[in-house]
């Protein structure tokens, strides 16, 4: 295990023992969705780690019932029931079956077969069916096709099962449009680059309308790092970045605002934030409600001789067309 984020998660989990995913994410300063993904992956690697879910069964059933009401199948009106005529013998063959010898003894209650083949009709006034044909479960009216049952106006056949309400709502698995990255909302119009002090229009993963402003970059910030009780290794330096995020849309932003706020070095490599917070510079908190502006400070630890040229904000780990960049060079 070489990922420092996984090591940070496991260290915090070892200290807490048992904790909810969102509480663990807040403690280490990461997005709850990323924490859940990492924990599931770690649990499958053989570590003594169990990722569980606790819920209110009654509440979940009520939520599902309101979101997906059961489909009401339209049952066709059955036609009139035709009772078997008096004296009809169910399942009695009206003649010899090809390939099978006639029975040695006729069934109980059935008249013996005539020499010419078949059984005499129970009702002398009725005509026996043609020899060699098999009668259905019941004697039906002449001209009506046999089948499972007769339904007025509906073709004979098995009754169609009602459509699954989940399938009718979301479609077959792996085709949900919300899971396709090529159909996400277009990024907001406006510049995607700026300088310190500029406010840039951004967008969250769920289409949240955000404005991110880079207020300050303190480089180096070794004295702030040491004042908070941390110690830098020889050859390291600390950098502190102050940003504000404003939610201008109706959708709440539920992630950590600086979760993917990175420093860009002169060789193009990103530097992720350090899992520490400073007492004199409070960190970001999870979530920004509609109409709210939230600010916070992000701490970075990097080699002392590394030149930082830009700050980049993204709503996801990999930068894309929604990423915002502030240049730090003159």
Short mmCIF file of the C-alpha atoms (twelve columns), coordinates in Angstrom:
data_MODEL
# 
_entry.id   MODEL 
# 
loop_
_atom_site.group_PDB 
_atom_site.id 
_atom_site.type_symbol 
_atom_site.label_atom_id 
_atom_site.label_alt_id 
_atom_site.label_comp_id 
_atom_site.label_asym_id 
_atom_site.label_seq_id 
_atom_site.Cartn_x 
_atom_site.Cartn_y 
_atom_site.Cartn_z 
_atom_site.pdbx_PDB_model_num 
ATOM 1   C CA . UNK A 1   0.000   0.000   0.000   1 
ATOM 2   C CA . UNK A 2   1.708   3.160   -1.271  1 
ATOM 3   C CA . UNK A 3   -1.199  5.607   -1.565  1 
ATOM 4   C CA . UNK A 4   -0.861  8.229   1.191   1 
ATOM 5   C CA . UNK A 5   -4.611  8.872   1.146   1 
ATOM 6   C CA . UNK A 6   -5.308  5.192   1.917   1 
ATOM 7   C CA . UNK A 7   -2.709  5.263   4.685   1 
ATOM 8   C CA . UNK A 8   -4.342  8.368   6.159   1 
ATOM 9   C CA . UNK A 9   -7.766  6.721   6.081   1 
ATOM 10  C CA . UNK A 10  -6.539  3.538   7.745   1 
ATOM 11  C CA . UNK A 11  -4.677  5.494   10.423  1 
ATOM 12  C CA . UNK A 12  -7.790  7.483   11.300  1 
ATOM 13  C CA . UNK A 13  -9.947  4.344   11.233  1 
ATOM 14  C CA . UNK A 14  -7.514  2.499   13.492  1 
ATOM 15  C CA . UNK A 15  -7.776  5.344   15.965  1 
ATOM 16  C CA . UNK A 16  -11.580 5.517   15.889  1 
ATOM 17  C CA . UNK A 17  -12.339 1.811   15.520  1 
ATOM 18  C CA . UNK A 18  -15.927 2.211   14.339  1 
ATOM 19  C CA . UNK A 19  -17.223 5.341   12.621  1 
ATOM 20  C CA . UNK A 20  -19.657 6.455   9.901   1 
ATOM 21  C CA . UNK A 21  -18.222 7.128   6.457   1 
ATOM 22  C CA . UNK A 22  -19.172 10.826  6.428   1 
ATOM 23  C CA . UNK A 23  -17.654 11.355  9.890   1 
ATOM 24  C CA . UNK A 24  -14.417 9.676   8.804   1 
ATOM 25  C CA . UNK A 25  -14.387 11.810  5.642   1 
ATOM 26  C CA . UNK A 26  -14.804 14.995  7.681   1 
ATOM 27  C CA . UNK A 27  -11.999 13.946  10.006  1 
ATOM 28  C CA . UNK A 28  -9.462  13.377  7.215   1 
ATOM 29  C CA . UNK A 29  -10.747 16.215  4.991   1 
ATOM 30  C CA . UNK A 30  -11.890 14.101  2.033   1 
ATOM 31  C CA . UNK A 31  -15.061 13.667  0.017   1 
ATOM 32  C CA . UNK A 32  -17.402 11.033  1.558   1 
ATOM 33  C CA . UNK A 33  -17.882 9.341   -1.816  1 
ATOM 34  C CA . UNK A 34  -14.145 8.970   -2.326  1 
ATOM 35  C CA . UNK A 35  -13.739 7.660   1.240   1 
ATOM 36  C CA . UNK A 36  -16.443 5.022   0.673   1 
ATOM 37  C CA . UNK A 37  -14.837 3.943   -2.609  1 
ATOM 38  C CA . UNK A 38  -11.396 3.645   -1.027  1 
ATOM 39  C CA . UNK A 39  -12.695 1.722   2.010   1 
ATOM 40  C CA . UNK A 40  -14.515 -0.817  -0.172  1 
ATOM 41  C CA . UNK A 41  -11.378 -1.311  -2.268  1 
ATOM 42  C CA . UNK A 42  -9.229  -1.726  0.846   1 
ATOM 43  C CA . UNK A 43  -11.635 -4.216  2.407   1 
ATOM 44  C CA . UNK A 44  -11.364 -6.384  -0.701  1 
ATOM 45  C CA . UNK A 45  -7.561  -6.426  -0.518  1 
ATOM 46  C CA . UNK A 46  -7.489  -8.691  2.544   1 
ATOM 47  C CA . UNK A 47  -7.206  -6.073  5.281   1 
ATOM 48  C CA . UNK A 48  -9.158  -6.653  8.541   1 
ATOM 49  C CA . UNK A 49  -11.711 -4.052  7.501   1 
ATOM 50  C CA . UNK A 50  -15.485 -4.363  7.197   1 
ATOM 51  C CA . UNK A 51  -17.482 -1.661  5.403   1 
ATOM 52  C CA . UNK A 52  -21.143 -1.776  6.426   1 
ATOM 53  C CA . UNK A 53  -24.405 0.102   5.987   1 
ATOM 54  C CA . UNK A 54  -27.006 0.759   8.682   1 
ATOM 55  C CA . UNK A 55  -30.524 1.836   7.801   1 
ATOM 56  C CA . UNK A 56  -34.101 2.170   9.016   1 
ATOM 57  C CA . UNK A 57  -35.994 -0.599  7.160   1 
ATOM 58  C CA . UNK A 58  -39.417 0.987   7.702   1 
ATOM 59  C CA . UNK A 59  -38.196 4.358   6.492   1 
ATOM 60  C CA . UNK A 60  -36.586 2.850   3.378   1 
ATOM 61  C CA . UNK A 61  -39.749 0.928   2.492   1 
ATOM 62  C CA . UNK A 62  -41.804 4.103   2.868   1 
ATOM 63  C CA . UNK A 63  -39.358 6.035   0.673   1 
ATOM 64  C CA . UNK A 64  -39.409 3.344   -2.024  1 
ATOM 65  C CA . UNK A 65  -43.215 3.137   -1.906  1 
ATOM 66  C CA . UNK A 66  -43.527 6.896   -2.461  1 
ATOM 67  C CA . UNK A 67  -40.851 7.002   -5.164  1 
ATOM 68  C CA . UNK A 68  -41.940 3.859   -7.045  1 
ATOM 69  C CA . UNK A 69  -45.696 3.205   -6.613  1 
ATOM 70  C CA . UNK A 70  -46.619 -0.375  -7.571  1 
ATOM 71  C CA . UNK A 71  -47.868 -0.763  -11.097 1 
ATOM 72  C CA . UNK A 72  -51.600 -1.471  -11.395 1 
ATOM 73  C CA . UNK A 73  -52.029 -4.246  -13.993 1 
ATOM 74  C CA . UNK A 74  -55.206 -3.880  -16.049 1 
ATOM 75  C CA . UNK A 75  -56.894 -7.270  -15.789 1 
ATOM 76  C CA . UNK A 76  -59.182 -7.924  -18.760 1 
ATOM 77  C CA . UNK A 77  -62.786 -8.870  -18.016 1 
ATOM 78  C CA . UNK A 78  -63.089 -12.639 -18.384 1 
ATOM 79  C CA . UNK A 79  -65.783 -14.019 -20.600 1 
ATOM 80  C CA . UNK A 80  -68.589 -16.253 -19.418 1 
ATOM 81  C CA . UNK A 81  -67.511 -19.514 -17.887 1 
ATOM 82  C CA . UNK A 82  -68.576 -22.564 -19.864 1 
ATOM 83  C CA . UNK A 83  -69.289 -25.485 -17.572 1 
ATOM 84  C CA . UNK A 84  -68.595 -28.966 -18.915 1 
ATOM 85  C CA . UNK A 85  -71.683 -30.613 -20.376 1 
ATOM 86  C CA . UNK A 86  -73.424 -33.236 -18.362 1 
ATOM 87  C CA . UNK A 87  -71.748 -36.578 -18.693 1 
ATOM 88  C CA . UNK A 88  -68.475 -35.294 -20.208 1 
ATOM 89  C CA . UNK A 89  -65.443 -37.267 -19.131 1 
ATOM 90  C CA . UNK A 90  -62.370 -35.088 -18.429 1 
ATOM 91  C CA . UNK A 91  -59.085 -36.136 -19.991 1 
ATOM 92  C CA . UNK A 92  -60.652 -39.260 -21.558 1 
ATOM 93  C CA . UNK A 93  -59.239 -39.982 -25.040 1 
ATOM 94  C CA . UNK A 94  -61.903 -40.322 -27.694 1 
ATOM 95  C CA . UNK A 95  -59.934 -42.956 -29.566 1 
ATOM 96  C CA . UNK A 96  -56.697 -44.955 -29.491 1 
ATOM 97  C CA . UNK A 97  -53.538 -42.863 -29.180 1 
ATOM 98  C CA . UNK A 98  -51.041 -43.642 -31.959 1 
ATOM 99  C CA . UNK A 99  -47.984 -45.487 -30.642 1 
ATOM 100 C CA . UNK A 100 -49.621 -46.557 -27.371 1 
ATOM 101 C CA . UNK A 101 -51.596 -49.788 -26.794 1 
ATOM 102 C CA . UNK A 102 -55.158 -49.456 -25.468 1 
ATOM 103 C CA . UNK A 103 -55.478 -49.830 -21.673 1 
ATOM 104 C CA . UNK A 104 -56.169 -53.293 -20.325 1 
ATOM 105 C CA . UNK A 105 -58.918 -51.984 -18.072 1 
ATOM 106 C CA . UNK A 106 -60.916 -48.826 -18.728 1 
ATOM 107 C CA . UNK A 107 -60.735 -46.112 -16.028 1 
ATOM 108 C CA . UNK A 108 -63.208 -46.417 -13.184 1 
ATOM 109 C CA . UNK A 109 -66.523 -44.837 -14.079 1 
ATOM 110 C CA . UNK A 110 -65.800 -44.820 -17.827 1 
ATOM 111 C CA . UNK A 111 -67.792 -47.125 -20.110 1 
ATOM 112 C CA . UNK A 112 -65.767 -49.810 -21.892 1 
ATOM 113 C CA . UNK A 113 -64.455 -49.022 -25.328 1 
ATOM 114 C CA . UNK A 114 -66.429 -50.089 -28.342 1 
ATOM 115 C CA . UNK A 115 -64.925 -52.573 -30.796 1 
ATOM 116 C CA . UNK A 116 -64.655 -49.852 -33.414 1 
ATOM 117 C CA . UNK A 117 -62.437 -47.700 -31.158 1 
ATOM 118 C CA . UNK A 118 -63.205 -44.813 -28.791 1 
ATOM 119 C CA . UNK A 119 -65.687 -44.543 -25.976 1 
ATOM 120 C CA . UNK A 120 -69.413 -44.057 -26.453 1 
ATOM 121 C CA . UNK A 121 -70.643 -40.569 -25.571 1 
ATOM 122 C CA . UNK A 122 -72.196 -40.235 -22.150 1 
ATOM 123 C CA . UNK A 123 -75.077 -38.310 -23.683 1 
ATOM 124 C CA . UNK A 124 -76.721 -40.352 -26.460 1 
ATOM 125 C CA . UNK A 125 -77.954 -37.114 -28.023 1 
ATOM 126 C CA . UNK A 126 -74.406 -35.744 -28.535 1 
ATOM 127 C CA . UNK A 127 -72.021 -36.733 -31.293 1 
ATOM 128 C CA . UNK A 128 -68.660 -38.192 -30.257 1 
ATOM 129 C CA . UNK A 129 -65.537 -36.319 -31.394 1 
ATOM 130 C CA . UNK A 130 -63.598 -37.698 -34.347 1 
ATOM 131 C CA . UNK A 131 -61.549 -40.794 -33.668 1 
ATOM 132 C CA . UNK A 132 -57.876 -40.171 -32.906 1 
ATOM 133 C CA . UNK A 133 -58.376 -36.610 -31.570 1 
ATOM 134 C CA . UNK A 134 -57.592 -35.655 -27.973 1 
ATOM 135 C CA . UNK A 135 -60.196 -33.743 -26.034 1 
ATOM 136 C CA . UNK A 136 -59.141 -30.731 -23.868 1 
ATOM 137 C CA . UNK A 137 -59.569 -30.430 -20.112 1 
ATOM 138 C CA . UNK A 138 -63.253 -29.504 -20.658 1 
ATOM 139 C CA . UNK A 139 -65.678 -29.782 -23.518 1 
ATOM 140 C CA . UNK A 140 -65.880 -26.282 -25.011 1 
ATOM 141 C CA . UNK A 141 -68.352 -24.800 -27.428 1 
ATOM 142 C CA . UNK A 142 -67.832 -25.576 -31.067 1 
ATOM 143 C CA . UNK A 143 -65.765 -22.891 -32.845 1 
ATOM 144 C CA . UNK A 144 -63.943 -21.618 -29.732 1 
ATOM 145 C CA . UNK A 145 -60.181 -22.308 -29.639 1 
ATOM 146 C CA . UNK A 146 -58.914 -24.152 -26.594 1 
ATOM 147 C CA . UNK A 147 -56.257 -22.560 -24.341 1 
ATOM 148 C CA . UNK A 148 -55.472 -21.846 -20.715 1 
ATOM 149 C CA . UNK A 149 -58.811 -20.024 -20.405 1 
ATOM 150 C CA . UNK A 150 -61.089 -17.944 -22.571 1 
ATOM 151 C CA . UNK A 151 -60.988 -14.141 -22.201 1 
ATOM 152 C CA . UNK A 152 -63.407 -11.938 -24.050 1 
ATOM 153 C CA . UNK A 153 -61.557 -9.947  -26.701 1 
ATOM 154 C CA . UNK A 154 -58.080 -11.195 -25.709 1 
ATOM 155 C CA . UNK A 155 -56.061 -13.798 -27.601 1 
ATOM 156 C CA . UNK A 156 -55.465 -17.061 -25.797 1 
ATOM 157 C CA . UNK A 157 -52.041 -17.364 -24.154 1 
ATOM 158 C CA . UNK A 158 -50.195 -16.880 -20.868 1 
ATOM 159 C CA . UNK A 159 -51.159 -13.784 -18.907 1 
ATOM 160 C CA . UNK A 160 -48.462 -11.059 -19.344 1 
ATOM 161 C CA . UNK A 161 -46.611 -10.179 -16.128 1 
ATOM 162 C CA . UNK A 162 -46.858 -6.500  -15.038 1 
ATOM 163 C CA . UNK A 163 -43.860 -4.367  -15.979 1 
ATOM 164 C CA . UNK A 164 -41.305 -3.928  -13.223 1 
ATOM 165 C CA . UNK A 165 -41.741 -0.318  -11.971 1 
ATOM 166 C CA . UNK A 166 -37.962 0.003   -11.465 1 
ATOM 167 C CA . UNK A 167 -37.283 -1.023  -15.056 1 
ATOM 168 C CA . UNK A 168 -40.012 1.274   -16.384 1 
ATOM 169 C CA . UNK A 169 -38.568 4.216   -14.452 1 
ATOM 170 C CA . UNK A 170 -34.804 3.803   -14.839 1 
ATOM 171 C CA . UNK A 171 -34.555 1.533   -17.875 1 
ATOM 172 C CA . UNK A 172 -32.509 -1.663  -18.147 1 
ATOM 173 C CA . UNK A 173 -29.278 -1.890  -16.123 1 
ATOM 174 C CA . UNK A 174 -26.203 -0.040  -17.438 1 
ATOM 175 C CA . UNK A 175 -28.257 2.341   -19.619 1 
ATOM 176 C CA . UNK A 176 -29.187 5.045   -17.102 1 
ATOM 177 C CA . UNK A 177 -28.554 8.419   -18.738 1 
ATOM 178 C CA . UNK A 178 -27.427 9.983   -15.474 1 
ATOM 179 C CA . UNK A 179 -24.450 7.584   -15.344 1 
ATOM 180 C CA . UNK A 180 -23.102 8.573   -18.760 1 
ATOM 181 C CA . UNK A 181 -20.290 11.083  -18.725 1 
ATOM 182 C CA . UNK A 182 -21.023 12.255  -22.268 1 
ATOM 183 C CA . UNK A 183 -24.397 13.718  -21.263 1 
ATOM 184 C CA . UNK A 184 -23.485 15.808  -18.226 1 
ATOM 185 C CA . UNK A 185 -24.524 19.493  -18.250 1 
ATOM 186 C CA . UNK A 186 -22.332 21.877  -20.194 1 
ATOM 187 C CA . UNK A 187 -19.869 23.875  -18.089 1 
ATOM 188 C CA . UNK A 188 -20.883 27.456  -17.302 1 
ATOM 189 C CA . UNK A 189 -19.816 30.169  -19.706 1 
ATOM 190 C CA . UNK A 190 -16.920 32.370  -18.731 1 
ATOM 191 C CA . UNK A 191 -13.178 32.258  -18.330 1 
ATOM 192 C CA . UNK A 192 -11.658 29.120  -16.814 1 
ATOM 193 C CA . UNK A 193 -8.384  30.871  -15.876 1 
ATOM 194 C CA . UNK A 194 -7.471  33.858  -13.746 1 
ATOM 195 C CA . UNK A 195 -5.077  35.311  -11.206 1 
ATOM 196 C CA . UNK A 196 -5.083  35.750  -7.427  1 
ATOM 197 C CA . UNK A 197 -8.247  37.604  -6.401  1 
ATOM 198 C CA . UNK A 198 -10.318 36.528  -9.431  1 
ATOM 199 C CA . UNK A 199 -13.680 34.751  -9.081  1 
ATOM 200 C CA . UNK A 200 -14.252 32.019  -11.677 1 
ATOM 201 C CA . UNK A 201 -17.558 30.292  -12.516 1 
ATOM 202 C CA . UNK A 202 -17.447 26.554  -11.778 1 
ATOM 203 C CA . UNK A 203 -19.753 23.562  -11.695 1 
ATOM 204 C CA . UNK A 204 -20.124 20.587  -9.352  1 
ATOM 205 C CA . UNK A 205 -20.655 16.955  -10.255 1 
ATOM 206 C CA . UNK A 206 -24.440 17.301  -9.970  1 
ATOM 207 C CA . UNK A 207 -24.643 20.554  -11.937 1 
ATOM 208 C CA . UNK A 208 -24.237 22.903  -8.956  1 
ATOM 209 C CA . UNK A 209 -23.635 26.499  -10.054 1 
ATOM 210 C CA . UNK A 210 -20.553 27.647  -8.134  1 
ATOM 211 C CA . UNK A 211 -18.198 30.607  -8.033  1 
ATOM 212 C CA . UNK A 212 -14.688 29.911  -6.723  1 
ATOM 213 C CA . UNK A 213 -12.430 32.792  -5.680  1 
ATOM 214 C CA . UNK A 214 -8.711  32.493  -4.921  1 
ATOM 215 C CA . UNK A 215 -8.075  35.048  -2.156  1 
ATOM 216 C CA . UNK A 216 -4.537  34.385  -0.949  1 
ATOM 217 C CA . UNK A 217 -1.517  32.122  -1.350  1 
ATOM 218 C CA . UNK A 218 1.047   32.117  1.475   1 
ATOM 219 C CA . UNK A 219 4.308   30.602  0.234   1 
ATOM 220 C CA . UNK A 220 6.129   29.684  2.354   1 
ATOM 221 C CA . UNK A 221 3.908   29.251  5.420   1 
ATOM 222 C CA . UNK A 222 6.328   27.310  7.601   1 
ATOM 223 C CA . UNK A 223 5.665   29.498  10.629  1 
ATOM 224 C CA . UNK A 224 1.900   28.822  10.454  1 
ATOM 225 C CA . UNK A 225 2.589   25.117  10.092  1 
ATOM 226 C CA . UNK A 226 4.851   25.089  13.142  1 
ATOM 227 C CA . UNK A 227 2.478   27.235  15.208  1 
ATOM 228 C CA . UNK A 228 -0.236  24.600  14.755  1 
ATOM 229 C CA . UNK A 229 2.016   21.962  16.337  1 
ATOM 230 C CA . UNK A 230 3.270   20.273  13.159  1 
ATOM 231 C CA . UNK A 231 6.865   19.722  12.147  1 
ATOM 232 C CA . UNK A 232 8.338   19.821  8.667   1 
ATOM 233 C CA . UNK A 233 10.990  17.358  7.602   1 
ATOM 234 C CA . UNK A 234 14.349  18.727  6.395   1 
ATOM 235 C CA . UNK A 235 14.013  19.975  2.814   1 
ATOM 236 C CA . UNK A 236 10.212  20.574  3.033   1 
ATOM 237 C CA . UNK A 237 8.134   23.721  3.085   1 
ATOM 238 C CA . UNK A 238 4.471   24.496  3.719   1 
ATOM 239 C CA . UNK A 239 2.048   26.507  1.558   1 
ATOM 240 C CA . UNK A 240 -1.395  27.784  2.624   1 
ATOM 241 C CA . UNK A 241 -4.129  28.677  0.090   1 
ATOM 242 C CA . UNK A 242 -7.252  30.656  1.039   1 
ATOM 243 C CA . UNK A 243 -10.356 30.190  -1.175  1 
ATOM 244 C CA . UNK A 244 -14.079 30.975  -1.055  1 
ATOM 245 C CA . UNK A 245 -16.892 29.073  -2.783  1 
ATOM 246 C CA . UNK A 246 -20.333 30.595  -3.449  1 
ATOM 247 C CA . UNK A 247 -23.316 28.435  -4.439  1 
ATOM 248 C CA . UNK A 248 -25.402 30.513  -6.860  1 
ATOM 249 C CA . UNK A 249 -27.786 27.744  -7.933  1 
ATOM 250 C CA . UNK A 250 -30.678 25.839  -6.340  1 
ATOM 251 C CA . UNK A 251 -28.742 22.564  -5.910  1 
ATOM 252 C CA . UNK A 252 -26.798 22.088  -2.630  1 
ATOM 253 C CA . UNK A 253 -23.074 21.383  -3.021  1 
ATOM 254 C CA . UNK A 254 -22.440 18.429  -0.688  1 
ATOM 255 C CA . UNK A 255 -18.710 17.874  -1.185  1 
ATOM 256 C CA . UNK A 256 -15.695 19.405  0.515   1 
ATOM 257 C CA . UNK A 257 -15.008 22.637  -1.442  1 
ATOM 258 C CA . UNK A 258 -11.227 22.155  -1.543  1 
ATOM 259 C CA . UNK A 259 -11.235 18.382  -1.903  1 
ATOM 260 C CA . UNK A 260 -9.488  18.574  -5.289  1 
ATOM 261 C CA . UNK A 261 -7.749  21.936  -4.936  1 
ATOM 262 C CA . UNK A 262 -4.174  21.390  -6.141  1 
ATOM 263 C CA . UNK A 263 -0.937  23.265  -6.631  1 
ATOM 264 C CA . UNK A 264 0.682   23.003  -10.067 1 
ATOM 265 C CA . UNK A 265 4.465   22.958  -10.218 1 
ATOM 266 C CA . UNK A 266 6.720   24.232  -13.003 1 
ATOM 267 C CA . UNK A 267 7.071   20.705  -14.436 1 
ATOM 268 C CA . UNK A 268 3.269   20.308  -14.631 1 
ATOM 269 C CA . UNK A 269 2.878   17.917  -11.699 1 
ATOM 270 C CA . UNK A 270 -0.019  18.481  -9.256  1 
ATOM 271 C CA . UNK A 271 0.489   18.633  -5.484  1 
ATOM 272 C CA . UNK A 272 -2.457  17.467  -3.386  1 
ATOM 273 C CA . UNK A 273 -3.392  18.980  -0.059  1 
ATOM 274 C CA . UNK A 274 -1.962  17.732  3.215   1 
ATOM 275 C CA . UNK A 275 -4.266  16.063  5.802   1 
ATOM 276 C CA . UNK A 276 -3.728  18.802  8.389   1 
ATOM 277 C CA . UNK A 277 -5.603  21.916  9.518   1 
ATOM 278 C CA . UNK A 278 -4.255  25.074  11.152  1 
ATOM 279 C CA . UNK A 279 -5.759  26.660  14.252  1 
ATOM 280 C CA . UNK A 280 -5.152  30.181  12.947  1 
ATOM 281 C CA . UNK A 281 -6.447  29.367  9.446   1 
ATOM 282 C CA . UNK A 282 -9.667  27.282  9.702   1 
ATOM 283 C CA . UNK A 283 -10.202 24.656  6.981   1 
ATOM 284 C CA . UNK A 284 -13.172 24.264  4.667   1 
ATOM 285 C CA . UNK A 285 -16.273 22.456  5.926   1 
ATOM 286 C CA . UNK A 286 -18.308 19.957  3.931   1 
ATOM 287 C CA . UNK A 287 -21.195 21.392  1.907   1 
ATOM 288 C CA . UNK A 288 -22.273 24.773  0.553   1 
ATOM 289 C CA . UNK A 289 -26.022 25.461  0.570   1 
ATOM 290 C CA . UNK A 290 -27.771 27.497  -2.167  1 
ATOM 291 C CA . UNK A 291 -27.028 31.205  -1.720  1 
ATOM 292 C CA . UNK A 292 -24.243 30.513  0.807   1 
ATOM 293 C CA . UNK A 293 -20.559 31.519  0.626   1 
ATOM 294 C CA . UNK A 294 -18.070 29.272  2.447   1 
ATOM 295 C CA . UNK A 295 -14.375 29.984  2.925   1 
ATOM 296 C CA . UNK A 296 -11.433 27.997  4.200   1 
ATOM 297 C CA . UNK A 297 -7.708  27.387  4.098   1 
ATOM 298 C CA . UNK A 298 -5.903  24.459  2.478   1 
ATOM 299 C CA . UNK A 299 -2.421  23.329  3.547   1 
ATOM 300 C CA . UNK A 300 0.247   21.793  1.286   1 
ATOM 301 C CA . UNK A 301 3.635   20.248  2.070   1 
ATOM 302 C CA . UNK A 302 6.127   19.997  -0.804  1 
ATOM 303 C CA . UNK A 303 9.871   19.951  -1.438  1 
ATOM 304 C CA . UNK A 304 11.567  23.184  -0.504  1 
ATOM 305 C CA . UNK A 305 12.980  23.906  -3.990  1 
ATOM 306 C CA . UNK A 306 9.757   23.154  -5.919  1 
ATOM 307 C CA . UNK A 307 8.427   26.147  -7.876  1 
ATOM 308 C CA . UNK A 308 4.640   26.556  -7.763  1 
ATOM 309 C CA . UNK A 309 3.170   28.257  -10.831 1 
ATOM 310 C CA . UNK A 310 -0.623  27.846  -10.482 1 
ATOM 311 C CA . UNK A 311 -3.563  26.728  -8.323  1 
ATOM 312 C CA . UNK A 312 -6.213  24.442  -9.864  1 
ATOM 313 C CA . UNK A 313 -9.733  23.594  -8.619  1 
ATOM 314 C CA . UNK A 314 -11.698 20.612  -9.965  1 
ATOM 315 C CA . UNK A 315 -14.957 18.928  -8.886  1 
ATOM 316 C CA . UNK A 316 -13.408 15.451  -9.347  1 
ATOM 317 C CA . UNK A 317 -9.958  13.833  -8.973  1 
ATOM 318 C CA . UNK A 318 -9.083  14.121  -12.665 1 
ATOM 319 C CA . UNK A 319 -9.185  17.614  -14.215 1 
ATOM 320 C CA . UNK A 320 -11.676 18.187  -17.031 1 
ATOM 321 C CA . UNK A 321 -13.392 21.050  -18.856 1 
ATOM 322 C CA . UNK A 322 -14.913 22.230  -15.558 1 
ATOM 323 C CA . UNK A 323 -11.521 22.772  -13.900 1 
ATOM 324 C CA . UNK A 324 -10.482 26.307  -12.891 1 
ATOM 325 C CA . UNK A 325 -6.882  27.549  -12.871 1 
ATOM 326 C CA . UNK A 326 -5.251  30.644  -11.301 1 
ATOM 327 C CA . UNK A 327 -1.756  31.602  -12.424 1 
ATOM 328 C CA . UNK A 328 0.745   32.662  -9.740  1 
ATOM 329 C CA . UNK A 329 3.414   33.949  -12.109 1 
ATOM 330 C CA . UNK A 330 3.823   37.586  -13.070 1 
# 
